[in-house]
Amino acid sequence: CDTSAVVTYSGVIQPIIQQKCLNCHSGANPQGNLNFSSWAVVNTVAMNGDLPAAIQHQSPAIPMPPFGGMLPQCEIDHFLTWIQQGAPNN
């Protein structure tokens, strides 16, 4: 797991979201009213702290994913690196 390089939204974060989040967080009635098919929504929850808390299963956030345990640590590290970079649309 290499987080030393720039972690981009389009190359790293968006594919994880597409694979693991959009089943619940998209469409007409997304869970939590969060439609992650939009970078703007992902950026908002990334920068306000909700996303990093949820993927790290930190209270009081609702753990994401809610079933089956946490994301692999490498994916969590990629999210955290991207967020530390300002969660850019790159």
C-alpha positions in Angstrom: 0.0 0.0 0.0 1.7 3.1 -1.2 0.4 6.4 0.1 3.6 8.4 -0.5 2.5 9.4 -4.0 -0.4 11.8 -4.6 -3.6 9.9 -4.0 -6.1 11.3 -6.6 -9.8 11.3 -6.4 -10.3 10.0 -10.0 -7.5 7.3 -9.8 -7.8 6.0 -6.3 -10.8 7.3 -4.2 -13.6 7.3 -6.8 -13.0 3.6 -7.8 -13.2 2.6 -4.1 -16.4 4.6 -3.7 -17.9 3.1 -6.9 -17.1 -0.4 -5.7 -17.9 -0.1 -2.0 -20.2 2.8 -1.4 -22.5 3.6 -4.3 -24.8 0.6 -3.7 -26.2 2.5 -0.8 -25.0 6.1 -1.3 -26.5 6.9 -4.8 -29.8 7.1 -6.6 -33.0 8.9 -5.7 -33.0 8.0 -2.0 -29.4 7.5 -0.9 -28.6 6.3 2.6 -28.1 9.2 5.0 -29.1 11.5 2.2 -25.5 11.3 0.9 -25.2 10.7 -2.8 -21.5 9.8 -3.3 -21.8 9.9 -7.1 -20.9 13.6 -6.7 -17.4 14.6 -5.7 -18.9 17.7 -4.0 -20.8 15.5 -1.5 -17.8 13.3 -0.9 -15.6 16.4 -0.4 -18.0 17.9 2.1 -18.1 14.8 4.3 -14.4 14.3 4.0 -13.6 17.8 5.1 -16.1 18.1 7.9 -14.7 14.9 9.5 -17.7 12.6 9.0 -16.1 10.4 6.3 -12.8 9.7 8.1 -14.7 9.0 11.4 -17.1 6.6 9.7 -14.5 4.6 7.8 -12.3 4.3 10.9 -15.4 3.3 13.0 -14.9 6.1 15.4 -17.8 7.1 17.7 -20.2 8.8 17.4 -20.1 8.3 13.6 -22.1 5.5 12.0 -19.5 2.9 11.0 -19.0 2.5 7.3 -19.4 0.1 5.8 -22.1 -0.8 8.4 -21.8 -4.6 7.8 -18.9 -6.9 7.3 -16.2 -5.0 9.1 -14.0 -2.1 8.2 -12.5 -1.3 4.8 -9.0 -2.8 4.2 -6.4 -0.6 6.0 -4.8 0.4 2.7 -8.1 1.9 1.4 -8.6 3.7 4.7 -5.0 5.1 4.4 -5.7 6.2 0.9 -8.8 8.1 2.0 -7.0 9.7 4.9 -4.1 10.7 2.7 -6.5 12.2 0.1 -8.3 14.1 2.9 -5.0 15.4 4.3 -4.3 16.8 0.8 -7.6 18.8 1.0 -9.8 16.2 -0.7 -9.2 17.7 -4.1 -11.2 16.9 -7.3 -8.2 15.6 -9.1 
